[in-house]
Each structure stands twice: as C-alpha cells, then as structure tokens.
Amino acid sequence: MKRAVRPATPADAAAIVALFAEVGLHPNVDPRHLSWKYWQPRADRPGPRSFVLASDSELLAHAAIIPGTCAWGTREIPFTHVIDWAARRGEMGAGVALMKHIGQQAGALLAVGGSAATLGILPHIGFRPAGTATGYVRTLFPLRMLRGVVHPTWRLGPRLARSVSWMLAAPRARGAGWQARRLSSDEASHIASVLPRPTEGMAVTGRSVELFRYMLSCPIAPMSLFAVERAGRAGGYFLLASTPGQVRIADCWMESREPGDWRAMILCAVEQAKHDPQAAEVVIWASDPLLAGTLAACGFHPRGETAMQVRAADAAPAGLLRVQMLDNDAAFFHEGRNEYWA
C-alpha cells in the first residue's frame, strides 16, 4: 500500500489522539485544544498546520507546525517549529518522512528541546546546533506551592525555604516611568510599531498583530497581552500565559537597548503576574545576553538549558538566535498539574 502525506482534517482527530496514546505522547488533546492548534484559521498564516502520513485509511504518523518567520540583517525566511510529532511503532521511517516533507515546505525548521528519541534523530535529518534557551523562574507566592500536596517529601521544606528567600531578595520597583496596560484582541495593533527587529549580530523570530490575536484565543492556557507605555506611548509589550501554578512570560520585547527599560518591562510583567490567583511563580526563556542579564537583575534564577537546533534549506540565520516560548508550544503546553520550576 502506498504511503502519502496530506493535511489532517477534523475527521482525523480520533485517529491522531489514538496514535499519541499508542506511542506515549501526552499533548493537549481536548477537542477544543486540537481544533485551535491544528484547524482554527489564522489570518497571519493561512494554510494547513497539521499533517499525517497515511496508507489508505490507516494513519501512520502525525506532525503539526507552529509557523513563523526569522529575520536577520536584511533577510527574512519562513520558519517552522514542529510539535505533536509521532509515528506508529514498527513503521520504519514514517516520522522522518513526514518531518522531511514539512521541511521541504519551509525555509527553515526550528527545534527547541524535545524527547531523548527526538534529539537523537534530529542531527541525522539535517538539524544543527543553534544555541540554547535558558529557563528562568521568579517566585511570587511560595506558600501556594503547598496547594494540592498530599504526600509531602523531605525536598519540599528546603524547596519552600529557597523560594521564600528568592522572593524576599527580588526587586519590586518598576522605575523609569513605564506602565503596563492590558490590550484586548481589537487593541493588539497598538504594539505594531514595537514588534521585534533584528539587531547587529542577532536574529529574531517574527511577530505580527494577527499572531497575537490568534494567541489571545488560546483555550489551553489563557493569555493576556500588555503594552508597556510611558507618557501614553508604547515602547514594548509582553504576553502572559496562565498555566497550573505558573504564569509564563511567553513573549516580550522593548524597542530599546537600554537595560533600565528592559528591567522596567520585566518588572511590569511580574506585577501583572501577581494578579493570577493560582500562580506560585513566573517563568520565562532567554537565549540572548540582554534578556538574560535583565532577568538576573529582576530576581529571576536560571533553572536549566534547552538545546536549540535549526534545519535550513538555504542559509541558516546568522549570529545569535533569539527565541521565546511563543516560538513553540512551551507557551501553552501543560499536563493539567503544577509544574513548578523553583
């Protein structure tokens, strides 16, 4: 029987979920979640976002994409991150064939992290190292970490004490006259003039007003978009995602190279995160020195690195690559339970 790759449709949903269960993959599979990830129309990226490799009516592999762009210098190319990648056991090469098909449709593929099996495969299909993304955490309300704890272990006491000490030592003042204002989906165009742009020696992943409107409709992790303003003028923005026990700074940017402005933006985000009644901590990724230094100055602590890899059909992005959680499913993926980093 002949194998063929095609876009997935909502009629494939049950078979896709069954494939995930068969291989032990646990993405968010509520029907509303699948619809949003794979099939909800996106004004910024029309076209299919979920693909299957099938033999007649039998589904052999699945992969979905988070489409985007990458810009460096004067260049810009389509940039895609693959999520929910799975292949039926015993179907040799099915997952790789699907990944290669997707790669042929994109200027470049980005991989941030992945399972041990995935990390073992990627170098063999053309992926090359592109730096690391470091996860950072700042404690908001340490005692909330006790919620839902049924069988505490000896580690909980030291962990709680460390979180309290981090909270007490963290700075609070925003300074520099910057304030955060929450934007509705209809108001997202207010930040159109302060979206990320490449700087000397650093490539950035692209953003658009339509992308933020799509993310604000996410049913998996409720999201909030904020403009960072001074004297009524936007100078930057941040996007927050609420997941069990956490607020994630899924994306952020300041149209400034002044460390003080970046510190003000991050501290504004922290203050807004404190309004989430279930969050014990706020977390973020950083892959560039300016944001990493800003986070350290704002009371965040590094909690591990995630490898970034790129597969490019043409020239790969030159220099440092800046990524955020918004560039893959780290912005919204969760397993329905607290996943504390502190």
C-alpha positions as CSV (number, residue, x, y, z in Angstrom):
1,M,0.0,0.0,0.0
2,K,1.3,3.4,-0.9
3,R,2.1,6.0,1.7
4,A,1.1,9.6,1.2
5,V,1.4,12.8,3.2
6,R,-1.7,15.0,3.4
7,P,-3.1,17.8,5.6
8,A,-5.0,16.4,8.6
9,T,-8.7,17.3,8.9
10,P,-11.0,17.3,12.0
11,A,-12.2,13.9,10.8
12,D,-8.7,12.6,11.7
13,A,-8.8,13.8,15.3
14,A,-9.7,10.5,16.9
15,A,-7.0,8.6,15.0
16,I,-4.5,11.3,15.9
17,V,-5.3,11.0,19.6
18,A,-5.1,7.2,19.4
19,L,-1.7,7.5,17.8
20,F,-0.5,9.8,20.7
21,A,-1.8,7.2,23.2
22,E,-0.1,4.3,21.4
23,V,3.4,6.0,21.5
24,G,3.1,7.5,25.0
25,L,2.9,11.2,23.8
26,H,0.8,13.5,26.0
27,P,0.0,16.7,24.2
28,N,-3.2,18.7,25.0
29,V,-5.9,16.6,23.2
30,D,-9.2,18.1,24.3
31,P,-11.2,18.6,21.1
32,R,-11.2,22.4,21.6
33,H,-7.4,22.3,22.0
34,L,-6.8,20.2,18.9
35,S,-9.1,22.5,16.9
36,W,-7.3,25.6,18.0
37,K,-3.8,24.1,17.4
38,Y,-4.5,22.5,14.0
39,W,-7.5,23.9,12.3
40,Q,-8.6,27.3,13.6
41,P,-8.0,29.8,10.8
42,R,-5.0,32.2,11.3
43,A,-5.0,35.5,9.4
44,D,-1.2,35.6,9.6
45,R,-0.5,32.1,8.4
46,P,-3.2,30.6,6.1
47,G,-2.7,27.0,5.1
48,P,-2.6,23.7,6.9
49,R,-0.9,23.3,10.3
50,S,-1.4,19.6,10.9
51,F,-0.2,16.7,8.6
52,V,-0.5,13.0,8.6
53,L,1.3,10.2,6.7
54,A,-1.3,7.6,5.8
55,S,-1.6,4.4,3.9
56,D,-5.1,4.2,2.6
57,S,-7.2,4.9,5.7
58,E,-4.5,3.9,8.2
59,L,-2.7,6.8,9.9
60,L,1.0,6.1,10.3
61,A,2.4,9.4,11.6
62,H,1.4,12.9,12.6
63,A,3.1,16.2,13.0
64,A,1.8,19.7,13.5
65,I,3.6,23.0,12.9
66,I,3.8,26.4,14.5
67,P,4.6,28.6,11.6
68,G,6.6,31.8,11.7
69,T,9.4,33.8,10.2
70,C,13.0,34.5,11.2
71,A,14.8,37.8,10.3
72,W,18.5,38.7,10.5
73,G,20.2,41.6,8.8
74,T,18.1,42.3,5.7
75,R,16.9,38.7,5.3
76,E,13.7,37.1,6.3
77,I,12.7,33.4,5.8
78,P,9.7,31.3,6.7
79,F,10.5,29.5,10.0
80,T,8.6,26.5,11.3
81,H,8.6,24.6,14.6
82,V,7.2,21.0,14.6
83,I,5.0,19.9,17.5
84,D,3.0,16.8,18.3
85,W,5.3,14.6,16.2
86,A,4.5,10.9,16.5
87,A,4.8,7.7,14.4
88,R,3.3,4.3,14.8
89,R,5.7,1.7,16.2
90,G,7.1,-0.6,13.6
91,E,6.5,1.8,10.7
92,M,10.2,2.4,9.8
93,G,10.9,5.9,8.7
94,A,7.4,7.2,8.9
95,G,8.1,10.0,11.3
96,V,11.3,11.0,9.4
97,A,9.5,11.0,6.1
98,L,6.8,13.3,7.5
99,M,9.4,15.7,9.0
100,K,11.3,15.9,5.7
101,H,8.0,16.7,3.8
102,I,7.3,19.5,6.2
103,G,10.9,20.7,5.9
104,Q,10.5,21.0,2.1
105,Q,7.7,23.4,2.6
106,A,9.6,25.8,4.9
107,G,12.7,27.9,4.6
108,A,13.9,26.5,7.9
109,L,12.8,24.3,10.7
110,L,13.4,25.2,14.4
111,A,13.6,22.6,17.2
112,V,13.8,23.7,20.8
113,G,14.2,20.8,23.1
114,G,12.4,17.5,22.5
115,S,12.4,14.0,23.9
116,A,15.5,11.9,24.0
117,A,14.4,10.0,20.9
118,T,13.7,13.2,19.0
119,L,17.1,14.7,20.0
120,G,18.7,11.5,18.7
121,I,17.0,11.7,15.3
122,L,17.4,15.5,14.5
123,P,21.1,15.5,13.7
124,H,20.6,12.7,11.2
125,I,18.0,14.7,9.2
126,G,20.0,17.9,8.9
127,F,19.5,19.8,12.1
128,R,22.5,21.7,13.5
129,P,23.0,23.4,16.9
130,A,21.8,27.0,17.2
131,G,22.5,27.9,20.8
132,T,20.5,27.3,24.0
133,A,17.4,28.7,25.6
134,T,17.7,29.1,29.4
135,G,14.6,28.8,31.6
136,Y,14.3,31.4,34.4
137,V,12.0,31.5,37.4
138,R,11.0,34.1,40.0
139,T,8.9,33.1,43.0
140,L,5.7,35.0,43.5
141,F,3.8,33.3,46.4
142,P,5.8,30.4,47.8
143,L,3.0,29.1,50.1
144,R,0.9,28.4,47.0
145,M,3.3,25.6,46.2
146,L,1.7,23.6,49.1
147,R,-1.7,23.5,47.3
148,G,-2.6,20.0,46.3
149,V,0.3,18.4,48.1
150,V,-1.0,15.1,49.5
151,H,2.2,13.3,50.3
152,P,5.0,15.9,51.0
153,T,8.6,14.7,50.7
154,W,11.7,15.9,52.5
155,R,12.5,18.0,49.5
156,L,9.5,20.2,50.0
157,G,10.9,22.0,53.1
158,P,14.2,23.1,51.5
159,R,12.5,24.0,48.3
160,L,10.0,26.2,50.1
161,A,12.7,27.9,52.1
162,R,14.7,28.6,49.0
163,S,11.6,30.1,47.3
164,V,10.9,32.3,50.2
165,S,14.5,33.6,50.2
166,W,14.3,34.3,46.5
167,M,11.0,36.2,46.9
168,L,12.4,38.4,49.7
169,A,15.5,39.2,47.8
170,A,13.8,40.1,44.5
171,P,13.4,43.8,43.5
172,R,9.9,45.3,43.3
173,A,10.2,48.8,41.9
174,R,9.5,49.3,38.1
175,G,11.0,52.7,37.7
176,A,11.7,54.7,34.5
177,G,8.1,55.8,34.3
178,W,6.9,52.7,32.4
179,Q,3.4,51.3,33.0
180,A,1.7,48.2,31.7
181,R,-1.7,48.4,30.0
182,R,-3.7,45.3,29.1
183,L,-4.9,45.1,25.5
184,S,-7.9,43.4,24.0
185,S,-7.7,41.5,20.8
186,D,-9.1,44.5,19.0
187,E,-6.4,46.7,20.5
188,A,-3.4,44.5,19.6
189,S,-2.5,46.8,16.7
190,H,-1.3,49.3,19.4
191,I,2.0,47.5,19.6
192,A,2.5,47.1,15.8
193,S,5.3,49.7,15.9
194,V,7.3,48.0,18.6
195,L,7.5,44.4,17.4
196,P,10.9,42.7,17.5
197,R,13.5,43.6,14.8
198,P,16.9,42.1,14.2
199,T,19.9,43.8,15.8
200,E,23.5,43.6,14.9
201,G,24.6,40.0,15.5
202,M,21.2,38.7,16.5
203,A,18.4,37.1,14.5
204,V,14.8,37.3,15.8
205,T,11.7,35.3,15.2
206,G,8.9,37.3,13.7
207,R,5.8,38.7,15.3
208,S,2.6,40.2,14.0
209,V,-0.7,41.7,15.3
210,E,-2.6,38.8,13.8
211,L,-0.3,36.3,15.6
212,F,-1.2,37.9,19.0
213,R,-4.9,37.9,18.1
214,Y,-4.7,34.2,17.5
215,M,-2.8,33.5,20.7
216,L,-5.3,35.5,22.7
217,S,-7.9,33.0,21.6
218,C,-5.9,30.0,23.1
219,P,-8.2,27.6,25.0
220,I,-5.3,25.7,26.5
221,A,-3.6,28.4,28.6
222,P,-5.5,31.8,28.9
223,M,-3.3,34.6,27.6
224,S,-3.1,38.3,28.2
225,L,-1.3,40.9,26.1
226,F,0.1,44.1,27.6
227,A,1.6,47.2,26.1
228,V,4.5,48.8,28.1
229,E,3.9,52.5,27.9
230,R,5.4,55.8,29.0
231,A,3.6,59.1,28.6
232,G,0.9,57.2,26.6
233,R,3.4,55.9,24.0
234,A,4.1,52.2,23.6
235,G,7.8,51.2,24.0
236,G,7.3,47.4,24.2
237,Y,5.0,44.6,25.2
238,F,4.7,41.3,26.9
239,L,2.4,38.3,26.6
240,L,1.4,36.3,29.7
241,A,0.1,32.7,29.7
242,S,-1.6,31.2,32.8
243,T,-0.9,27.5,33.4
244,P,-1.3,25.4,36.5
245,G,0.8,27.0,39.3
246,Q,2.6,29.4,36.9
247,V,2.4,32.5,34.8
248,R,4.6,32.2,31.7
249,I,6.1,35.3,30.1
250,A,5.5,33.7,26.7
251,D,7.0,36.7,24.7
252,C,8.3,40.1,25.4
253,W,10.2,42.9,23.7
254,M,11.3,46.5,24.3
255,E,12.1,48.9,21.4
256,S,15.2,50.0,23.3
257,R,18.7,48.7,24.1
258,E,18.8,50.4,27.5
259,P,19.0,47.8,30.3
260,G,16.8,50.0,32.5
261,D,14.0,49.9,30.0
262,W,14.1,46.2,29.8
263,R,14.2,45.8,33.6
264,A,11.1,48.1,33.8
265,M,9.3,45.9,31.3
266,I,10.1,42.6,33.1
267,L,9.1,44.1,36.5
268,C,5.8,45.3,34.9
269,A,5.2,41.7,33.8
270,V,6.0,40.4,37.3
271,E,3.4,42.8,38.8
272,Q,0.8,41.7,36.4
273,A,1.6,38.0,37.0
274,K,0.9,38.6,40.7
275,H,-2.8,39.2,39.9
276,D,-3.2,35.5,38.8
277,P,-4.8,33.9,41.9
278,Q,-3.4,30.4,41.3
279,A,0.2,31.2,40.4
280,A,3.1,30.5,42.7
281,E,5.8,31.6,40.2
282,V,6.5,33.4,37.0
283,V,8.8,31.8,34.3
284,I,10.4,32.8,31.0
285,W,13.0,31.7,28.5
286,A,16.0,33.7,27.4
287,S,18.5,33.0,24.6
288,D,20.2,36.4,24.3
289,P,22.5,38.2,26.8
290,L,20.4,41.3,27.2
291,L,17.3,39.5,28.3
292,A,19.3,37.0,30.4
293,G,21.1,39.9,32.2
294,T,17.8,41.7,32.7
295,L,16.2,38.6,34.3
296,A,19.1,38.2,36.8
297,A,18.7,41.9,37.8
298,C,15.0,41.4,38.3
299,G,15.2,38.5,40.7
300,F,14.9,35.6,38.3
301,H,17.0,32.4,38.7
302,P,18.2,30.1,35.9
303,R,16.7,26.6,36.0
304,G,18.2,24.7,33.1
305,E,19.1,25.0,29.5
306,T,17.2,23.7,26.4
307,A,19.1,23.0,23.2
308,M,18.0,24.8,20.0
309,Q,18.6,23.3,16.6
310,V,17.9,24.6,13.1
311,R,17.5,22.8,9.7
312,A,17.7,25.3,6.9
313,A,17.1,24.7,3.2
314,D,19.3,27.7,2.3
315,A,21.5,29.8,4.6
316,A,20.8,29.4,8.3
317,P,20.2,32.5,10.4
318,A,23.5,34.2,11.2
319,G,24.7,35.1,14.6
320,L,22.7,34.7,17.9
321,L,19.2,33.4,17.6
322,R,16.6,35.0,19.9
323,V,13.6,32.7,20.7
324,Q,10.8,32.8,23.3
325,M,8.2,30.3,24.5
326,L,5.9,31.7,21.8
327,D,8.1,30.1,19.2
328,N,6.9,26.6,20.1
329,D,4.3,25.0,22.3
330,A,6.1,25.9,25.5
331,A,3.8,29.0,25.7
332,F,0.7,26.9,26.3
333,F,1.5,23.2,26.8
334,H,0.8,21.7,30.2
335,E,-0.3,18.4,31.7
336,G,-3.1,19.8,33.9
337,R,-1.0,19.9,37.1
338,N,1.5,22.1,38.8
339,E,4.9,22.1,37.1
340,Y,7.0,24.2,39.3
341,W,10.4,25.3,38.3
342,A,11.5,26.8,41.6
